[in-house]
């Protein structure tokens, strides 16, 4: 779904990534290039949106009464990040990486904890960068974010996820049916079937005969001392 907003809307400046109500100012004021991404009504409280704006994947979410826009990638996971859509939020305004439990400040992107539960990876994987935060503001109707690189104010944002998130649930747990092993007895792939038991019996007989041949030739082995080899030898001498 593609959402378009009017680039000429009046806006309220947001400081530190959250929504704050101040006097309206031009969208291009200062060094920020404000781009309307989605209507404010498209992000109900408690829900999250993943959008693509100028080839950047951005997560929009609520924290208390503020809207935040962050990159949908955990710096602790690198290129193999599953995203932060279902990441937990802490009481002190941090977001938790779903797989490493590293935490980042929603307002500044600063690292608060780095691999707290894995001291080995904490040493082997030094912190490389903070979480990227996009400045956000709203005019009561639309959500605006500041995109670097001179993005057009009339650019459209593609919403790739729309709905309630499941904090604490990793991507591998979402919408995945439980895999169960189903055995079709008609296929006789394994188990106690007549065909399999016949094969097992033949294999046992062949193995016993090979063992017997080896011990007859060497006079050593499991059958030595049981009298069985002496019996075989006496029978063979009787036929000479």
LUMKOLBA-34335 format. One record per residue (C-alpha): residue number from 1; residue in one letter; chain; x, y, z. Coordinates in Angstrom, 1 decimal. Example, Ala and Ser with C-alpha at 12.3 -4.5 7.8 and 13.67 -1.06 7.14 Angstrom:
2
<r><seq>1</seq><type>a</type><mol>A</mol><x>12.3</x><y>-4.5</y><z>7.8</z></r>
<r><seq>2</seq><type>s</type><mol>A</mol><x>13.7</x><y>-1.1</y><z>7.1</z></r>
//
This chain:
240
<r><seq>1</seq><type>x</type><mol>A</mol><x>0.0</x><y>0.0</y><z>0.0</z></r>
<r><seq>2</seq><type>x</type><mol>A</mol><x>1.3</x><y>3.5</y><z>-0.9</z></r>
<r><seq>3</seq><type>x</type><mol>A</mol><x>0.3</x><y>6.4</y><z>1.3</z></r>
<r><seq>4</seq><type>x</type><mol>A</mol><x>0.6</x><y>10.0</y><z>0.0</z></r>
<r><seq>5</seq><type>x</type><mol>A</mol><x>0.4</x><y>13.1</y><z>2.1</z></r>
<r><seq>6</seq><type>x</type><mol>A</mol><x>0.2</x><y>16.8</y><z>1.1</z></r>
<r><seq>7</seq><type>x</type><mol>A</mol><x>3.7</x><y>18.3</y><z>1.4</z></r>
<r><seq>8</seq><type>x</type><mol>A</mol><x>2.3</x><y>21.7</y><z>2.2</z></r>
<r><seq>9</seq><type>x</type><mol>A</mol><x>0.7</x><y>20.8</y><z>5.6</z></r>
<r><seq>10</seq><type>x</type><mol>A</mol><x>1.6</x><y>22.9</y><z>8.6</z></r>
<r><seq>11</seq><type>x</type><mol>A</mol><x>3.5</x><y>20.9</y><z>11.1</z></r>
<r><seq>12</seq><type>x</type><mol>A</mol><x>4.5</x><y>20.8</y><z>14.8</z></r>
<r><seq>13</seq><type>x</type><mol>A</mol><x>8.2</x><y>20.3</y><z>15.5</z></r>
<r><seq>14</seq><type>x</type><mol>A</mol><x>9.4</x><y>17.2</y><z>17.2</z></r>
<r><seq>15</seq><type>x</type><mol>A</mol><x>12.5</x><y>17.2</y><z>19.3</z></r>
<r><seq>16</seq><type>x</type><mol>A</mol><x>14.4</x><y>14.0</y><z>20.2</z></r>
<r><seq>17</seq><type>x</type><mol>A</mol><x>12.3</x><y>11.8</y><z>17.9</z></r>
<r><seq>18</seq><type>x</type><mol>A</mol><x>9.0</x><y>12.3</y><z>19.7</z></r>
<r><seq>19</seq><type>x</type><mol>A</mol><x>5.9</x><y>14.3</y><z>19.0</z></r>
<r><seq>20</seq><type>x</type><mol>A</mol><x>5.8</x><y>17.8</y><z>20.5</z></r>
<r><seq>21</seq><type>x</type><mol>A</mol><x>3.2</x><y>20.5</y><z>19.9</z></r>
<r><seq>22</seq><type>x</type><mol>A</mol><x>4.8</x><y>23.8</y><z>18.9</z></r>
<r><seq>23</seq><type>x</type><mol>A</mol><x>4.2</x><y>26.6</y><z>16.5</z></r>
<r><seq>24</seq><type>x</type><mol>A</mol><x>3.9</x><y>25.6</y><z>12.8</z></r>
<r><seq>25</seq><type>x</type><mol>A</mol><x>7.0</x><y>26.2</y><z>10.7</z></r>
<r><seq>26</seq><type>x</type><mol>A</mol><x>7.9</x><y>25.6</y><z>7.0</z></r>
<r><seq>27</seq><type>x</type><mol>A</mol><x>8.6</x><y>22.0</y><z>6.1</z></r>
<r><seq>28</seq><type>x</type><mol>A</mol><x>12.0</x><y>22.8</y><z>4.8</z></r>
<r><seq>29</seq><type>x</type><mol>A</mol><x>13.1</x><y>24.9</y><z>7.8</z></r>
<r><seq>30</seq><type>x</type><mol>A</mol><x>16.6</x><y>24.5</y><z>9.0</z></r>
<r><seq>31</seq><type>x</type><mol>A</mol><x>18.8</x><y>21.7</y><z>7.7</z></r>
<r><seq>32</seq><type>x</type><mol>A</mol><x>16.0</x><y>19.1</y><z>7.8</z></r>
<r><seq>33</seq><type>x</type><mol>A</mol><x>14.1</x><y>18.0</y><z>4.7</z></r>
<r><seq>34</seq><type>x</type><mol>A</mol><x>10.7</x><y>17.0</y><z>6.1</z></r>
<r><seq>35</seq><type>x</type><mol>A</mol><x>8.9</x><y>14.3</y><z>4.1</z></r>
<r><seq>36</seq><type>x</type><mol>A</mol><x>5.3</x><y>13.3</y><z>4.7</z></r>
<r><seq>37</seq><type>x</type><mol>A</mol><x>5.1</x><y>9.5</y><z>5.0</z></r>
<r><seq>38</seq><type>x</type><mol>A</mol><x>1.8</x><y>8.3</y><z>6.3</z></r>
<r><seq>39</seq><type>x</type><mol>A</mol><x>-1.4</x><y>9.9</y><z>7.8</z></r>
<r><seq>40</seq><type>x</type><mol>A</mol><x>-1.4</x><y>10.0</y><z>11.5</z></r>
<r><seq>41</seq><type>x</type><mol>A</mol><x>-4.6</x><y>8.0</y><z>11.5</z></r>
<r><seq>42</seq><type>x</type><mol>A</mol><x>-2.7</x><y>5.2</y><z>9.8</z></r>
<r><seq>43</seq><type>x</type><mol>A</mol><x>-0.7</x><y>4.6</y><z>12.9</z></r>
<r><seq>44</seq><type>x</type><mol>A</mol><x>-3.1</x><y>4.0</y><z>15.8</z></r>
<r><seq>45</seq><type>x</type><mol>A</mol><x>-1.5</x><y>3.8</y><z>19.2</z></r>
<r><seq>46</seq><type>x</type><mol>A</mol><x>-0.2</x><y>0.4</y><z>20.0</z></r>
<r><seq>47</seq><type>x</type><mol>A</mol><x>0.5</x><y>-0.5</y><z>16.4</z></r>
<r><seq>48</seq><type>x</type><mol>A</mol><x>3.6</x><y>-0.3</y><z>14.3</z></r>
<r><seq>49</seq><type>x</type><mol>A</mol><x>4.3</x><y>0.4</y><z>10.6</z></r>
<r><seq>50</seq><type>x</type><mol>A</mol><x>7.3</x><y>-0.6</y><z>8.5</z></r>
<r><seq>51</seq><type>x</type><mol>A</mol><x>7.6</x><y>1.7</y><z>5.5</z></r>
<r><seq>52</seq><type>x</type><mol>A</mol><x>10.1</x><y>2.1</y><z>2.7</z></r>
<r><seq>53</seq><type>x</type><mol>A</mol><x>11.0</x><y>5.7</y><z>1.9</z></r>
<r><seq>54</seq><type>x</type><mol>A</mol><x>13.8</x><y>6.5</y><z>-0.6</z></r>
<r><seq>55</seq><type>x</type><mol>A</mol><x>15.0</x><y>2.9</y><z>-0.4</z></r>
<r><seq>56</seq><type>x</type><mol>A</mol><x>15.3</x><y>3.1</y><z>3.4</z></r>
<r><seq>57</seq><type>x</type><mol>A</mol><x>13.3</x><y>0.7</y><z>5.5</z></r>
<r><seq>58</seq><type>x</type><mol>A</mol><x>11.9</x><y>2.6</y><z>8.5</z></r>
<r><seq>59</seq><type>x</type><mol>A</mol><x>9.9</x><y>1.5</y><z>11.5</z></r>
<r><seq>60</seq><type>x</type><mol>A</mol><x>7.3</x><y>3.8</y><z>12.8</z></r>
<r><seq>61</seq><type>x</type><mol>A</mol><x>6.1</x><y>3.1</y><z>16.4</z></r>
<r><seq>62</seq><type>x</type><mol>A</mol><x>4.5</x><y>4.7</y><z>19.4</z></r>
<r><seq>63</seq><type>x</type><mol>A</mol><x>6.2</x><y>5.0</y><z>22.8</z></r>
<r><seq>64</seq><type>x</type><mol>A</mol><x>3.9</x><y>6.4</y><z>25.4</z></r>
<r><seq>65</seq><type>x</type><mol>A</mol><x>2.5</x><y>9.6</y><z>23.6</z></r>
<r><seq>66</seq><type>x</type><mol>A</mol><x>5.2</x><y>10.1</y><z>21.1</z></r>
<r><seq>67</seq><type>x</type><mol>A</mol><x>5.8</x><y>8.7</y><z>17.6</z></r>
<r><seq>68</seq><type>x</type><mol>A</mol><x>9.3</x><y>7.5</y><z>16.7</z></r>
<r><seq>69</seq><type>x</type><mol>A</mol><x>11.0</x><y>6.6</y><z>13.4</z></r>
<r><seq>70</seq><type>x</type><mol>A</mol><x>14.0</x><y>4.3</y><z>13.5</z></r>
<r><seq>71</seq><type>x</type><mol>A</mol><x>15.8</x><y>2.1</y><z>11.1</z></r>
<r><seq>72</seq><type>x</type><mol>A</mol><x>14.3</x><y>-1.4</y><z>11.0</z></r>
<r><seq>73</seq><type>x</type><mol>A</mol><x>17.6</x><y>-3.1</y><z>11.6</z></r>
<r><seq>74</seq><type>x</type><mol>A</mol><x>19.5</x><y>-3.9</y><z>14.7</z></r>
<r><seq>75</seq><type>x</type><mol>A</mol><x>23.1</x><y>-2.8</y><z>14.7</z></r>
<r><seq>76</seq><type>x</type><mol>A</mol><x>23.8</x><y>-5.8</y><z>16.9</z></r>
<r><seq>77</seq><type>x</type><mol>A</mol><x>22.7</x><y>-8.2</y><z>14.3</z></r>
<r><seq>78</seq><type>x</type><mol>A</mol><x>24.3</x><y>-6.6</y><z>11.3</z></r>
<r><seq>79</seq><type>x</type><mol>A</mol><x>23.4</x><y>-7.8</y><z>7.8</z></r>
<r><seq>80</seq><type>x</type><mol>A</mol><x>21.4</x><y>-10.7</y><z>9.1</z></r>
<r><seq>81</seq><type>x</type><mol>A</mol><x>19.0</x><y>-8.6</y><z>11.2</z></r>
<r><seq>82</seq><type>x</type><mol>A</mol><x>15.4</x><y>-9.8</y><z>11.3</z></r>
<r><seq>83</seq><type>x</type><mol>A</mol><x>14.2</x><y>-6.3</y><z>12.0</z></r>
<r><seq>84</seq><type>x</type><mol>A</mol><x>12.8</x><y>-4.5</y><z>15.1</z></r>
<r><seq>85</seq><type>x</type><mol>A</mol><x>9.1</x><y>-4.9</y><z>14.3</z></r>
<r><seq>86</seq><type>x</type><mol>A</mol><x>8.5</x><y>-7.2</y><z>17.3</z></r>
<r><seq>87</seq><type>x</type><mol>A</mol><x>11.2</x><y>-5.7</y><z>19.5</z></r>
<r><seq>88</seq><type>x</type><mol>A</mol><x>10.3</x><y>-5.0</y><z>23.1</z></r>
<r><seq>89</seq><type>x</type><mol>A</mol><x>10.3</x><y>-1.5</y><z>24.6</z></r>
<r><seq>90</seq><type>x</type><mol>A</mol><x>11.7</x><y>-0.7</y><z>28.1</z></r>
<r><seq>91</seq><type>x</type><mol>A</mol><x>10.3</x><y>1.6</y><z>30.7</z></r>
<r><seq>92</seq><type>x</type><mol>A</mol><x>13.3</x><y>4.0</y><z>30.2</z></r>
<r><seq>93</seq><type>x</type><mol>A</mol><x>12.6</x><y>4.6</y><z>26.5</z></r>
<r><seq>94</seq><type>x</type><mol>A</mol><x>14.8</x><y>1.9</y><z>24.9</z></r>
<r><seq>95</seq><type>x</type><mol>A</mol><x>14.2</x><y>-0.7</y><z>22.3</z></r>
<r><seq>96</seq><type>x</type><mol>A</mol><x>15.5</x><y>-4.2</y><z>22.7</z></r>
<r><seq>97</seq><type>x</type><mol>A</mol><x>17.1</x><y>-6.3</y><z>19.9</z></r>
<r><seq>98</seq><type>x</type><mol>A</mol><x>15.0</x><y>-9.5</y><z>19.7</z></r>
<r><seq>99</seq><type>x</type><mol>A</mol><x>17.9</x><y>-11.9</y><z>19.2</z></r>
<r><seq>100</seq><type>x</type><mol>A</mol><x>20.8</x><y>-10.3</y><z>21.2</z></r>
<r><seq>101</seq><type>x</type><mol>A</mol><x>19.0</x><y>-8.4</y><z>23.9</z></r>
<r><seq>102</seq><type>x</type><mol>A</mol><x>21.1</x><y>-5.3</y><z>23.1</z></r>
<r><seq>103</seq><type>x</type><mol>A</mol><x>19.2</x><y>-2.1</y><z>23.9</z></r>
<r><seq>104</seq><type>x</type><mol>A</mol><x>19.2</x><y>1.2</y><z>22.1</z></r>
<r><seq>105</seq><type>x</type><mol>A</mol><x>17.8</x><y>4.6</y><z>23.2</z></r>
<r><seq>106</seq><type>x</type><mol>A</mol><x>14.8</x><y>5.5</y><z>21.1</z></r>
<r><seq>107</seq><type>x</type><mol>A</mol><x>15.5</x><y>9.3</y><z>21.3</z></r>
<r><seq>108</seq><type>x</type><mol>A</mol><x>19.2</x><y>9.3</y><z>20.5</z></r>
<r><seq>109</seq><type>x</type><mol>A</mol><x>20.0</x><y>5.8</y><z>19.1</z></r>
<r><seq>110</seq><type>x</type><mol>A</mol><x>22.8</x><y>5.4</y><z>21.7</z></r>
<r><seq>111</seq><type>x</type><mol>A</mol><x>23.7</x><y>1.9</y><z>22.8</z></r>
<r><seq>112</seq><type>x</type><mol>A</mol><x>22.6</x><y>1.2</y><z>26.4</z></r>
<r><seq>113</seq><type>x</type><mol>A</mol><x>23.5</x><y>-2.5</y><z>26.6</z></r>
<r><seq>114</seq><type>x</type><mol>A</mol><x>25.5</x><y>-4.5</y><z>24.2</z></r>
<r><seq>115</seq><type>x</type><mol>A</mol><x>25.1</x><y>-8.3</y><z>24.3</z></r>
<r><seq>116</seq><type>x</type><mol>A</mol><x>24.3</x><y>-8.3</y><z>28.0</z></r>
<r><seq>117</seq><type>x</type><mol>A</mol><x>23.6</x><y>-12.0</y><z>28.1</z></r>
<r><seq>118</seq><type>x</type><mol>A</mol><x>26.6</x><y>-13.2</y><z>26.0</z></r>
<r><seq>119</seq><type>x</type><mol>A</mol><x>29.9</x><y>-12.0</y><z>27.4</z></r>
<r><seq>120</seq><type>x</type><mol>A</mol><x>31.9</x><y>-13.9</y><z>24.7</z></r>
<r><seq>121</seq><type>x</type><mol>A</mol><x>30.1</x><y>-12.2</y><z>21.8</z></r>
<r><seq>122</seq><type>x</type><mol>A</mol><x>30.3</x><y>-8.9</y><z>23.7</z></r>
<r><seq>123</seq><type>x</type><mol>A</mol><x>34.1</x><y>-9.2</y><z>23.5</z></r>
<r><seq>124</seq><type>x</type><mol>A</mol><x>34.3</x><y>-10.6</y><z>20.0</z></r>
<r><seq>125</seq><type>x</type><mol>A</mol><x>31.8</x><y>-8.2</y><z>18.5</z></r>
<r><seq>126</seq><type>x</type><mol>A</mol><x>32.6</x><y>-4.6</y><z>19.6</z></r>
<r><seq>127</seq><type>x</type><mol>A</mol><x>29.9</x><y>-2.0</y><z>19.1</z></r>
<r><seq>128</seq><type>x</type><mol>A</mol><x>30.2</x><y>-0.5</y><z>15.6</z></r>
<r><seq>129</seq><type>x</type><mol>A</mol><x>27.5</x><y>2.2</y><z>15.5</z></r>
<r><seq>130</seq><type>x</type><mol>A</mol><x>24.3</x><y>3.5</y><z>17.2</z></r>
<r><seq>131</seq><type>x</type><mol>A</mol><x>20.8</x><y>2.8</y><z>16.0</z></r>
<r><seq>132</seq><type>x</type><mol>A</mol><x>19.8</x><y>5.3</y><z>13.3</z></r>
<r><seq>133</seq><type>x</type><mol>A</mol><x>17.0</x><y>7.6</y><z>14.4</z></r>
<r><seq>134</seq><type>x</type><mol>A</mol><x>14.9</x><y>9.8</y><z>12.0</z></r>
<r><seq>135</seq><type>x</type><mol>A</mol><x>13.6</x><y>13.1</y><z>13.3</z></r>
<r><seq>136</seq><type>x</type><mol>A</mol><x>9.8</x><y>13.0</y><z>13.4</z></r>
<r><seq>137</seq><type>x</type><mol>A</mol><x>7.0</x><y>15.6</y><z>13.6</z></r>
<r><seq>138</seq><type>x</type><mol>A</mol><x>3.3</x><y>15.7</y><z>13.0</z></r>
<r><seq>139</seq><type>x</type><mol>A</mol><x>0.7</x><y>18.3</y><z>12.2</z></r>
<r><seq>140</seq><type>x</type><mol>A</mol><x>-2.2</x><y>16.4</y><z>13.6</z></r>
<r><seq>141</seq><type>x</type><mol>A</mol><x>-3.0</x><y>14.8</y><z>10.3</z></r>
<r><seq>142</seq><type>x</type><mol>A</mol><x>0.2</x><y>13.5</y><z>8.8</z></r>
<r><seq>143</seq><type>x</type><mol>A</mol><x>3.5</x><y>12.1</y><z>10.1</z></r>
<r><seq>144</seq><type>x</type><mol>A</mol><x>6.7</x><y>13.7</y><z>8.7</z></r>
<r><seq>145</seq><type>x</type><mol>A</mol><x>10.2</x><y>12.4</y><z>8.9</z></r>
<r><seq>146</seq><type>x</type><mol>A</mol><x>13.5</x><y>14.0</y><z>8.0</z></r>
<r><seq>147</seq><type>x</type><mol>A</mol><x>15.3</x><y>12.1</y><z>5.3</z></r>
<r><seq>148</seq><type>x</type><mol>A</mol><x>18.9</x><y>12.9</y><z>4.5</z></r>
<r><seq>149</seq><type>x</type><mol>A</mol><x>20.0</x><y>13.3</y><z>0.9</z></r>
<r><seq>150</seq><type>x</type><mol>A</mol><x>17.5</x><y>15.8</y><z>-0.3</z></r>
<r><seq>151</seq><type>x</type><mol>A</mol><x>14.4</x><y>13.6</y><z>-0.6</z></r>
<r><seq>152</seq><type>x</type><mol>A</mol><x>11.4</x><y>15.1</y><z>-2.4</z></r>
<r><seq>153</seq><type>x</type><mol>A</mol><x>8.7</x><y>16.5</y><z>-0.2</z></r>
<r><seq>154</seq><type>x</type><mol>A</mol><x>6.1</x><y>14.9</y><z>-2.4</z></r>
<r><seq>155</seq><type>x</type><mol>A</mol><x>7.7</x><y>11.4</y><z>-2.3</z></r>
<r><seq>156</seq><type>x</type><mol>A</mol><x>5.5</x><y>8.5</y><z>-1.5</z></r>
<r><seq>157</seq><type>x</type><mol>A</mol><x>6.1</x><y>6.0</y><z>1.3</z></r>
<r><seq>158</seq><type>x</type><mol>A</mol><x>5.3</x><y>2.3</y><z>0.7</z></r>
<r><seq>159</seq><type>x</type><mol>A</mol><x>3.9</x><y>0.6</y><z>3.8</z></r>
<r><seq>160</seq><type>x</type><mol>A</mol><x>5.2</x><y>-3.0</y><z>3.9</z></r>
<r><seq>161</seq><type>x</type><mol>A</mol><x>3.7</x><y>-3.9</y><z>7.3</z></r>
<r><seq>162</seq><type>x</type><mol>A</mol><x>0.5</x><y>-2.6</y><z>8.8</z></r>
<r><seq>163</seq><type>x</type><mol>A</mol><x>-1.0</x><y>-4.0</y><z>12.0</z></r>
<r><seq>164</seq><type>x</type><mol>A</mol><x>-0.3</x><y>-4.9</y><z>15.6</z></r>
<r><seq>165</seq><type>x</type><mol>A</mol><x>3.2</x><y>-6.1</y><z>16.4</z></r>
<r><seq>166</seq><type>x</type><mol>A</mol><x>4.0</x><y>-8.9</y><z>18.8</z></r>
<r><seq>167</seq><type>x</type><mol>A</mol><x>6.8</x><y>-7.6</y><z>21.1</z></r>
<r><seq>168</seq><type>x</type><mol>A</mol><x>9.0</x><y>-10.4</y><z>22.2</z></r>
<r><seq>169</seq><type>x</type><mol>A</mol><x>8.2</x><y>-12.7</y><z>19.3</z></r>
<r><seq>170</seq><type>x</type><mol>A</mol><x>11.0</x><y>-13.2</y><z>16.9</z></r>
<r><seq>171</seq><type>x</type><mol>A</mol><x>10.4</x><y>-13.4</y><z>13.2</z></r>
<r><seq>172</seq><type>x</type><mol>A</mol><x>11.0</x><y>-17.2</y><z>13.2</z></r>
<r><seq>173</seq><type>x</type><mol>A</mol><x>8.0</x><y>-17.6</y><z>15.5</z></r>
<r><seq>174</seq><type>x</type><mol>A</mol><x>5.5</x><y>-15.5</y><z>13.6</z></r>
<r><seq>175</seq><type>x</type><mol>A</mol><x>3.0</x><y>-17.2</y><z>11.3</z></r>
<r><seq>176</seq><type>x</type><mol>A</mol><x>4.9</x><y>-20.4</y><z>11.2</z></r>
<r><seq>177</seq><type>x</type><mol>A</mol><x>3.0</x><y>-23.6</y><z>11.4</z></r>
<r><seq>178</seq><type>x</type><mol>A</mol><x>4.4</x><y>-26.2</y><z>13.8</z></r>
<r><seq>179</seq><type>x</type><mol>A</mol><x>6.2</x><y>-29.0</y><z>11.9</z></r>
<r><seq>180</seq><type>x</type><mol>A</mol><x>5.0</x><y>-32.4</y><z>12.7</z></r>
<r><seq>181</seq><type>x</type><mol>A</mol><x>6.3</x><y>-35.8</y><z>11.5</z></r>
<r><seq>182</seq><type>x</type><mol>A</mol><x>3.6</x><y>-37.9</y><z>10.0</z></r>
<r><seq>183</seq><type>x</type><mol>A</mol><x>4.3</x><y>-41.6</y><z>9.3</z></r>
<r><seq>184</seq><type>x</type><mol>A</mol><x>2.4</x><y>-43.3</y><z>6.6</z></r>
<r><seq>185</seq><type>x</type><mol>A</mol><x>2.4</x><y>-47.0</y><z>7.5</z></r>
<r><seq>186</seq><type>x</type><mol>A</mol><x>1.5</x><y>-47.9</y><z>3.9</z></r>
<r><seq>187</seq><type>x</type><mol>A</mol><x>4.8</x><y>-46.7</y><z>2.7</z></r>
<r><seq>188</seq><type>x</type><mol>A</mol><x>6.7</x><y>-49.1</y><z>5.0</z></r>
<r><seq>189</seq><type>x</type><mol>A</mol><x>9.6</x><y>-46.7</y><z>5.2</z></r>
<r><seq>190</seq><type>x</type><mol>A</mol><x>10.6</x><y>-47.9</y><z>8.7</z></r>
<r><seq>191</seq><type>x</type><mol>A</mol><x>9.1</x><y>-49.7</y><z>11.7</z></r>
<r><seq>192</seq><type>x</type><mol>A</mol><x>7.9</x><y>-53.2</y><z>12.3</z></r>
<r><seq>193</seq><type>x</type><mol>A</mol><x>6.6</x><y>-54.3</y><z>8.9</z></r>
<r><seq>194</seq><type>x</type><mol>A</mol><x>6.8</x><y>-57.7</y><z>7.3</z></r>
<r><seq>195</seq><type>x</type><mol>A</mol><x>9.1</x><y>-56.5</y><z>4.5</z></r>
<r><seq>196</seq><type>x</type><mol>A</mol><x>11.5</x><y>-54.7</y><z>6.9</z></r>
<r><seq>197</seq><type>x</type><mol>A</mol><x>11.6</x><y>-57.7</y><z>9.3</z></r>
<r><seq>198</seq><type>x</type><mol>A</mol><x>12.5</x><y>-60.0</y><z>6.3</z></r>
<r><seq>199</seq><type>x</type><mol>A</mol><x>15.3</x><y>-57.7</y><z>5.3</z></r>
<r><seq>200</seq><type>x</type><mol>A</mol><x>16.6</x><y>-57.5</y><z>8.9</z></r>
<r><seq>201</seq><type>x</type><mol>A</mol><x>16.5</x><y>-61.3</y><z>9.2</z></r>
<r><seq>202</seq><type>x</type><mol>A</mol><x>18.5</x><y>-61.8</y><z>6.1</z></r>
<r><seq>203</seq><type>x</type><mol>A</mol><x>21.1</x><y>-59.2</y><z>7.1</z></r>
<r><seq>204</seq><type>x</type><mol>A</mol><x>21.5</x><y>-61.0</y><z>10.5</z></r>
<r><seq>205</seq><type>x</type><mol>A</mol><x>22.0</x><y>-64.4</y><z>8.9</z></r>
<r><seq>206</seq><type>x</type><mol>A</mol><x>24.6</x><y>-63.0</y><z>6.5</z></r>
<r><seq>207</seq><type>x</type><mol>A</mol><x>26.4</x><y>-61.3</y><z>9.4</z></r>
<r><seq>208</seq><type>x</type><mol>A</mol><x>26.5</x><y>-64.4</y><z>11.5</z></r>
<r><seq>209</seq><type>x</type><mol>A</mol><x>27.9</x><y>-66.5</y><z>8.6</z></r>
<r><seq>210</seq><type>x</type><mol>A</mol><x>30.6</x><y>-64.0</y><z>7.9</z></r>
<r><seq>211</seq><type>x</type><mol>A</mol><x>31.6</x><y>-64.0</y><z>11.6</z></r>
<r><seq>212</seq><type>x</type><mol>A</mol><x>31.6</x><y>-67.8</y><z>11.7</z></r>
<r><seq>213</seq><type>x</type><mol>A</mol><x>33.9</x><y>-67.9</y><z>8.6</z></r>
<r><seq>214</seq><type>x</type><mol>A</mol><x>36.3</x><y>-65.5</y><z>10.2</z></r>
<r><seq>215</seq><type>x</type><mol>A</mol><x>36.6</x><y>-67.4</y><z>13.4</z></r>
<r><seq>216</seq><type>x</type><mol>A</mol><x>36.9</x><y>-70.8</y><z>11.6</z></r>
<r><seq>217</seq><type>x</type><mol>A</mol><x>39.9</x><y>-69.4</y><z>9.7</z></r>
<r><seq>218</seq><type>x</type><mol>A</mol><x>41.6</x><y>-67.7</y><z>12.6</z></r>
<r><seq>219</seq><type>x</type><mol>A</mol><x>40.5</x><y>-69.8</y><z>15.6</z></r>
<r><seq>220</seq><type>x</type><mol>A</mol><x>39.9</x><y>-66.6</y><z>17.5</z></r>
<r><seq>221</seq><type>x</type><mol>A</mol><x>36.9</x><y>-64.6</y><z>18.4</z></r>
<r><seq>222</seq><type>x</type><mol>A</mol><x>33.7</x><y>-64.7</y><z>20.4</z></r>
<r><seq>223</seq><type>x</type><mol>A</mol><x>33.1</x><y>-68.4</y><z>19.8</z></r>
<r><seq>224</seq><type>x</type><mol>A</mol><x>36.5</x><y>-69.5</y><z>21.2</z></r>
<r><seq>225</seq><type>x</type><mol>A</mol><x>36.1</x><y>-71.4</y><z>24.4</z></r>
<r><seq>226</seq><type>x</type><mol>A</mol><x>32.4</x><y>-72.1</y><z>24.0</z></r>
<r><seq>227</seq><type>x</type><mol>A</mol><x>33.1</x><y>-75.5</y><z>22.5</z></r>
<r><seq>228</seq><type>x</type><mol>A</mol><x>31.3</x><y>-74.5</y><z>19.3</z></r>
<r><seq>229</seq><type>x</type><mol>A</mol><x>34.5</x><y>-74.4</y><z>17.2</z></r>
<r><seq>230</seq><type>x</type><mol>A</mol><x>35.6</x><y>-77.7</y><z>18.6</z></r>
<r><seq>231</seq><type>x</type><mol>A</mol><x>32.3</x><y>-79.2</y><z>17.5</z></r>
<r><seq>232</seq><type>x</type><mol>A</mol><x>32.7</x><y>-77.8</y><z>14.0</z></r>
<r><seq>233</seq><type>x</type><mol>A</mol><x>36.2</x><y>-79.1</y><z>13.8</z></r>
<r><seq>234</seq><type>x</type><mol>A</mol><x>35.2</x><y>-82.6</y><z>15.0</z></r>
<r><seq>235</seq><type>x</type><mol>A</mol><x>32.3</x><y>-82.8</y><z>12.5</z></r>
<r><seq>236</seq><type>x</type><mol>A</mol><x>34.6</x><y>-81.7</y><z>9.7</z></r>
<r><seq>237</seq><type>x</type><mol>A</mol><x>37.1</x><y>-84.4</y><z>10.7</z></r>
<r><seq>238</seq><type>x</type><mol>A</mol><x>34.4</x><y>-87.0</y><z>10.6</z></r>
<r><seq>239</seq><type>x</type><mol>A</mol><x>33.7</x><y>-86.4</y><z>7.0</z></r>
<r><seq>240</seq><type>x</type><mol>A</mol><x>37.3</x><y>-86.8</y><z>6.0</z></r>
//
